[in-house]
């Protein structure tokens, strides 16, 4: 009996240790892989004389990532001026004349502008909708309102486009157009919804208690009078 209890305790301690160290270890490993990948790419582009390994007996992790971030800041600063905007217009005109690259560049540019725009509501609302059939619910992300030909063909004017991700890979999914009246807006954040999808429903977001709506003054007085009579 004592051996059985000891084995159960050891098993419980092992599971608790995995729950504590597992997510941290995996996160640090993925971060290390990403930083090492960036450092490797930068090391191939930067002359060896300018790398830390030329002056130190060891490599500096994250040096390539700092160079990439600094380069992006400098490019953004340069393109904000008159001369930078002129060069941007020039290379965009050149790309627009190339048959295959024109469509790829236009679509990529529009996606980046939509997602990174501060005024954009793309991927900022989580919705619950019936998909792929009635009485079967799934989670989706509202990407915007239906425009153009789709809006003209659909009878309901208030139609939104929703991206329905797949589990456990949320980068693949389906694009559906649903009337807003047929969806339920959830209180969970985008990060919570992504965790929920990747885990297959295991990591459920916490339930948030909605504040009760204030009653009209007449109803409040009625309730107070009823309480006084009791």
N, C-alpha and C positions, 0 to 999 in steps of 0.2 A: 504493500500500500504506500509506504513512504517513497519507494523508488518510483512508483507511478506518479505521485504528486510532484516529486523532484523533476521528472521528465516533462510534466505539463508546465511547470514553472520555467524550465529552461527553454521549452518551445515558445512560451509566451514572451520571454525576454528576447529570444532570437527574432520573433516577428516584430516586436517593438523596435529593436535595433534596426531592422530592415526598413521599417516605416520612417524612421528618423533619418538614416543615412542614405537610403535609396534615392529619394528625390533630390537631395543636395548633391550627391555624387553624380547623378545623371545630368543635372543642370550644369555643374562645373565641367563635366566631360564635354558636353555639347558646346559650351562656351569656349573651351580650350580648342576643340576641333575647328570652330569658326575662326578664332583668332589665328591659329596656325595656318589655316588656308589663306587668309588675307596676307599674313606675313610672307608666305611662300610666293604668292603672286607678286607682291611688291619687291621681294628680293630679286626676282628675275628682271624687273624693270629699272631698279635703282642701281647705279654703279657700286661695285663692291667697296670702293673707297669711302662711300658715304654711309655704309651700314655700321651698326654698333659693333658687330663682330670683328671689324677691322681694328678697333681700338680697345675692345674688352675681350677677356678670355671666354666670354659666354654670350649667347644671344639675349636680346631684350624682348620678351614676349609683349605683343601689342604695339611694337614700333611701326609695323606696316599699317595697322588699323589707324594709328594716329596720323600717319601720312595721308591715308585715304580721306579721313575726316577733314584734315586741314586743306587738302586739295579741293574737296567739295565746297568748303567755305570760301576759298579763293575764287573758284569758278562762279559761285553765286554772287560774290562781290563784284567780279569783273562783268558779268552779264547784266548787272543792275544799272550800269552806266550806259551812256549813249553809244559809245563805240562797241560795247559788248552786245547790246541789242541789235546793232547793225550786222555784226558777224552772225548772230543767231538767225536773223532774217535771210542772210545770204546762204547759209548751209541748209536752212529749211527749204528754200527754193530749189537748191540742187537736189535734195532728197525727194522733193515732190515730182521731179522729172524722171526718177528711176522707177520702172514698172513694179517690181516686186517689193522693193524696200519702201516705196511710198505708202502702200497700204499697211505694212507692218509698223512703220514709224508713226503713222497717224493714229492707229489704234492704241499703240503703247503710250503715246503722248496724252491721248484723251483719258486713258485709265489713270495715269499718274496725276494728271491735273484734277480729276474727279476725287480720287482717294485722298490726296494730300491737301486739297483746298480746305481752308479753315471754315468756310461757310457751307461746306458740303455736309449733307446728312447721310452720305453713303456709309453703310456698315456701322450705323450708330443706333439702330433699333433692332431688337430681336422680336420675332413674331412667331406665333403658333398657328399653323394652318393644316387643313385636311389634305394630305398628300401621301400616297398617290391615288387614294380613293376616299370616299366618304367614311367617316367614323374611324379613320386612321390618321393620327396626328403626328406632325414632325416639326422640327425647329428650322427656321429660316432667317435670313438677314435681309432687311429691306434695303435695296440699292438705289431706289428712286421711283419716280412716277413714270408710267408708260407714256411715251411721246410718239409723235409722227404717225405712221401708218397703223401701228398697233392700237393707238388710242382712237383712231377714227373707225377701225373695224369693230372694236369692242363696244357693246351697247352702253356699258357703264363707264362714265367718264372718269370716276375716281378709282383707277386701276394702278396698282403698284407692282414693280418688278421685284421679285424675291429670289435670292440665291439660296438654294437648299443644299447644304453640304452633306457629304457622305461620311460614314464612320469606318475606320478611325482616321481616314485621311481627309481633312476638311478642304484641301485644295482642289478636289474634284467634286462635282455636284451637278445640280440642275438649275436652269433658269426658268421660272414660271411667272405668269402674270395673273394676279388675283385681285378681285375687288377688295377694297379696304374693309368693307363691311363683313367680309368672310374671314378675316384674320383677327387674332387676338394679340395685342401688343403686350409683351412681357416686361417685368421690372428688372430682370437680370441684365447684367452688363455684357458687352461683347466678349470680354475675356472669360466670364463665367460660362457663357454659351459655348465658346470654343472648347473649354475644358470638358463641358458636359457632353459634347459631340465626340471628342477624341476618346474619352473614357468609356464610351458606349452607354452612357447614362449612370455610371457608377459614382462619379464626382458630381453630385447634384448641388446646385447653388442653394444657399439658405433662403428660407421663406421670409419675406419682408412684410411686416404688418402695415397695412395701409391705414393712414390716419382717418378716423371717423369724421364724416361730414358734419359740420355744425348745423344744428337744428334751428329753424326759425324762432324768433323771440316768442311768438304766440305758443308754439309747441313746448318750448322750455318752461314757460309759465304754467302751462297745464300740467306738465310732469312734476314741477315743484309743488303745486297745489295738491296733486294726488299723493305725493310723498308726505306732505304735512298732515293730510287727513288720516293717513295710516298711523 
